[in-house]
Amino acid sequence: PTGISQVYMTKMRCCEAEFPSSVSSCTNAEGVSQDYWYPDWTSGSGVCLNDGNQPDYMNADGQYWLFKDPYQCCQKYFGWNQ
């Protein structure tokens, strides 16, 4: 956006600072957040997904919730289901 003078280290940080009410759509603009696996709490399936539909709170704290590898995600959140 016009007027941003801050330099951000990652796209996620930029989206969080400049578009806090729409972090998910901001990060999805170029498919960035679809590369990550996250725990799916909504379906009760006990699996991790990478469909880009993770809640905004997961995007906001991606180091805790988002994984490049599905195994790491499942092991952390659904170890009981493996």
N, C-alpha and C positions, 0 to 999 in steps of 0.2 A: 504494500500500500504506500501511497505517497505520504511523505512526512516521517517515515521510520528512519531514525538516525542511529539506532542501536545496532550493533553487530552481534549476532547470536551464533553460538558454536554449533547448534543443531537446528534442524527445521522444527523439531518438537518444542524446543525452548522458545523459538520465535512464535509459534502458534499459541503456546501457553501465555506468553506475555501480550501479544497483540490481538489475539482472538480467543480470550478465555471462555466465552460462552459457546464456541463452536470448534473446539480443539479437534474433535474427530473429523469433521468435514475438512478442516484446514490440512490435517496430516494426510487425509485420503486424496487430496487434490492431485497428487502425482503418484498415488498408490503406495506411499511410504509405509503406512501402518499395516498394510495387508501382508507385508513380509514377516510379520511377527505372529507368534502363537500365544494365546492367552487362555486362562481357565474359563470354561463355559459353566456359569452357575445357573443359567436360566432353564436349561432343558433337563437338568438332573441326570445327564448322561455320564458325568464323570470323565469327560475328555477335554482336551484343549483344541481350539479351533484357530484357523488363520484366515478367516473370511473378511477381516477388516471391520467387523461389527462390534469390536470390544467397546465397553462403556468409556465415556470420557475420563472417569477417574483412573482407569487403567492407563490411558494415554498420558495423563498428567503425571503419573508416577511409573513410567515405563520400565525403569531399572528394576522395579520390584515385580511387575505383573507381566511384562512382555518378554518373549524368548525367541531367539532365532531357530531354535531346535525344538521340535515337538516333544522329544523324550525328556528334556530338562523341565519343560513346563509340566508334563504329566507326572514326573517323579516328584516335583516339589508340591503340587497340589492334589494329585490323585494317586499317590504311591500305593494306597490301599486297594486300588482298582487295577493294578497291573498283573 
